[in-house]
Amino acid sequence: DFLNFDLNIVHKSLPPELTLLPGHNYYVCQVFLLLLYNTVMKIFLSVSYSSQVDTAGKVFPKYRKELEAVISVFEKINHYVYCAPREDLWTLNDTSPADAFEVDMRHVDECSLFVAFIGNKVSEGIQMEIGFALAKGKRIIIAIPAADKLGYVNQGLIDTHNAELLVY
């Protein structure tokens, strides 16, 4: 069954800590089926960064593994993925805030799909990137763990159909 095949791609790509909940499999499959049959897309992954590094500036191993799993799902179906931590070789570097901002905004501007991974703790950077993607008319998916509560502003984006919600 083709739907099950696609679900297996998703499941195999996710680490155990991101195993999908049974009630959410169908929606996740729909999202990935849309991506599978779309033309090659440039995907911008908006993720927490500076709060996810150790004192040496290295991205925490568990967080890196989670991001790599998500990236691999998209890349297995031939999409290009921009994810700032990966572009920086998983180490927070000494790029100026202005330069980092310009690079990120250029990639948001060039993307065909914007995916924001959020949680209970609001990230100023992610919220700013969501706003920029919204202003540019990008397709936005907000992904949130099932155990977390969607914030007020992000709920407004969903309720007004300016973003799609993906609960995992």
N, C-alpha and C positions, 0 to 999 in steps of 0.2 A: 504494500500500500504506500503510495507516494507521500501522503501526509505523515505517516509514521517514519519514513525514511528521513524526511526533513527534520522531524522532531529528534531523531537519533543524532543527526549532525549537531543540533543545538546541545543535546544532553552530553554527547561525547566531548564537546568543546568546553563545557563548564566544569570547574573544579568542584569537589564534593560540597564545599561550603556554599556554593551557588546553585545547588540542585533545585530545579523548578518544583513549585508546589503543584499537585495534581490539578487543582482548579484553574491554574493559569496556563497550562500547556497549550490549549487550543489557541488562545490569543497570541501567545509567543510564536506558535507555528504560523499564524496568519501574517504576523509582522515579517518573519523570516521568509515566508513564501513570496510576499510582495518584493522583498529585496532580491530573492533568488531570480525572479523573472524580470527585474528591472534592468536597464542598461547599467553598465559599470558606473558606480556612484563614488563620489568623494564624500566620505563620512567624517564629520568632526565629532570626536568624543570629548565632551566637556566633563572633566573629573576634578575632584579635589586633588591638590598637588602639594603645596607647601605644608599642609597639615599632616601629610602622609609620608614624611621623611624622618630619618633618625638625625642625630646631632651632626653626623658627617654629611648630611644632605642626600643620603641614599634612600630611595623609595623602599618602604617596608616590604619584606619578601612576600607576605600574604597578600598585600594590596597589589603588588606587581603581578603576582600569579593570577589574581582575579581580572586585572586589566588585560593581561596577555590572553586569557581565555576568551574574553569578549572580542578583542581584536581578531583573534584567530577565526571566530565564527564568521565575521564579515570578510576576512581575507580569503577564507576557503571558498567563498562564492565570488571571488575576484573583484571585490571592492577595494578601493584605496582608503585607508584609515589614517587620519591625523589624530594623534594623542600626544599632548605636550610632554608628559613624563617619558614616553618612549623616544620621542624626538631628541630629548635631552640625555639619552642613554641611561635613563632611570636614576639620574642624579641631578638634584637642584643645582643649577649653575649660577654664575655671577652675572648673567645677562641683566641689563638694567630693566626696571619695570616698564619704561617707555618702549624699549625694543621688544620685550616679551609681549606687551599689549599689541603692538603693531603686527607682530608675527601671527598671534592668535586671531586678530581681527581679519587679517588677509585670508587665513584659512577658513574662518567662518564665512567670509564673503564668497569664497570659491566652492564651498561645500554644497551638495545637493540634499544632504540629510544631516540634521544636527541632533545628536543624542546626548542628553544630560543625565548623568548618574548622580542622584541626590540622595540625601538621607535626612535624619532628624536635625542634624547640625547644618545650618545654612552656610553656604560658601559664597562669599562676596563675588569671587571670580566667576563661579558658575552662574550666579544670578545675572551678573553683568553680561556674560556671554549669551545667556538666554535672551536678554533684552536686545542685544545686537542682532541675534538670529531672527528674532521676531520682527524687528525693524526692517530687516532685509528680506522678509517674506519667505524664510526658509521653512521647510517641513521640520517640525520639532517633535521629538519623542522624549518624554521625561520618564526615566526608569528609576524605580524606588523599591527597596526591599519590602516585602509584605509586612514585616514587623514594624516598619516606620510609618509615621504619619505625614501626609503631604501638607506642606505649609500653605498658609492662606493665599499668598500671591500665586504660587504654583497651581493651587486648586482653581484659582480664577482663570488661569491660562487654559486649563482642561475644560472648565465649565463654559468658556466662551469659544471653544473649539479652535483655539490658537495653538494647541499642542495635544499630542496623544499621550495617554498614560500606559506605561508598561510596568506592571507589578510583578516582581520575581521573588 
